[in-house]
Every structure is written in C-alpha cells, then in structure tokens.
C-alpha cells in the first residue's frame, strides 16, 4: 500500500532569515524620494508662476462705479472688437469735444493703467476733455465690462490695436488727428501704437517699470528661472528708441527716475515735463497747459 503523507499542518517548513537592510540604503532611498518630491514641487511652482505672473502686473476690477456723466460730460458707451460670433469683446467710452472747440477734429486715445477700471479714470478723462479734444477710452479684456477672464500683456496690446482700428476704420479719424495717451502700463501700449501706426503724437505719463523689475520684487520669483518662464515684459524702450513720432513724457504722480530714463533713451522729437515741480494755479492747470502746448506742436 502507498505510504500516507502526514497532514499539512505537521509539515515542518525551514526558511532563511530575512536579509539585513543597510541603513545607508534606507537613507539613500529616503533622500531620492525627498529630492523627487522637491523637484515636482519646484516644477509645479514654475508652472503656476508661468501661468499666473499676470497677477503681479495687472490688478483689474469689474466694478463700474462712475462714468463721464458723473463729471457732467456727454458720452456714449461703445461696444467694439466684435468676434466671428458677433459678440463685442471690448467696452469703451466716447466723449465728444464741445462744438467749436479749438481741437474739435482731434481725438485722444486714452490707455489706462493696470489697476481698477475706467471708473477710476473719470477725473483724468474730464481733464482731457477740458482741453477741447474728443476722448476715447476703453477697458482692456478682464477689466470693467470688457470680456475675458483676465488681462495679459499680449491681450492688452491687441486690445489697444482694436481701439485704434475702431477710431480709424469705424469713425474714419485720420491718424494725424489722433494722439495716443498712455498712463502707467498704458504707456507701453501707447509707445507700441506710435511705432506701428504713426499717430500725430504720443503722451506717456508715469510709465511703468519693466515687468522683470516688478516680478523680482516678489520673493518667489527670485528662486525661479525668469529667463525661461517670463512671458510678460511691459518695456517700451525698444519702441521708443526706433519710432520718430513726437512724444511728451510727463511726471505727474510717480517716481521720476523711470520717466527720465525712458526720455533719455527715446529718439527725437521728444519733450519732458515734471509737473510736480510746476506751480499750480488751479485744478490741473499745469497739466492742461502742457497738453495744449503739445497739441499745438503736433496737430496740423
């Protein structure tokens, strides 16, 4: 008869003891895991910075709390830059010059700074209107009632071109009767329009510092490879050096260092005024007097 096998529970299994794990191996594995986690975290930070650096440069508001009517001005709300679907992307204000004013055929295209919305520009727009010109101002995408989720330099530059096109193609205003006026970041886009389309002149008030300087003021940006990640520049130096359009540089509120440096680097013809150093005999009198002198120089 065949021999019966003992029950499985009684089989004696002999196994080798588990090998010892070297502390050095454990330390190396932990270090590699931490390095991989740090690299992933750094890559995520780079991606977030690349996509969100506009937030360090633009500070838009959707609120419209004042209009030209708040300053007692006649005005028209303009919806322009229509998409293929027939939807306007940009919202602007047309403030006509008073009939019979000296510069009734001239128009100032106003490009506002990177903060707030058109509501914050009403006092400046009223002052520009008081000089006797037509005024056209608008909100970049991401500001006020204009479309778009948020602004960027590229989008705002395209919006500035759309505003220029509205004036020249829809309202049929001659470029020699248009003066582009840029405040802060708007000075970058005014310089670009002047280089591209040759208006009668360009006015740059308190030009913004270049984007790199603003970005580096944030501690997080100083640990990142800006040369690889930076996609916002906001520096009009190249356009100012190449264009021969008459330009007026104004120091009105900010630090004069930036305005003066751009003035020195700009090609002729050019003028510079530090309005803070001039006596003020009334509301914005030095400002308006400087503007009208410039109008007389460039409008023919």
ABEGO torsion letter per residue (X at the ends): XBBBBBBAAABBBBBBBBBBBBAAAAAAAAAAAAAAAAAAAAAAAAAAAAAAAAAAABBBBABBABBAAAAGBBBBBBBBGBBAAGBBABBBBBBBBBBGBAAAABBBBBBBBABEBAAAAAAAAAAAAAAGBBBBBBBBBGBEABBEABBBAAAAAAAAAAAAAAAAAAAGBBAAABBBBBBEAAAAAAAAAAAAAGBABBBBBGBBBBAAAAAAABAAAAABBAAAABABAGBAAAAAAABABBBBBBBAABBAAAAAAAAAABBOBBBBBBAAABBBAEBGAAAAAAAAAAAAAABX
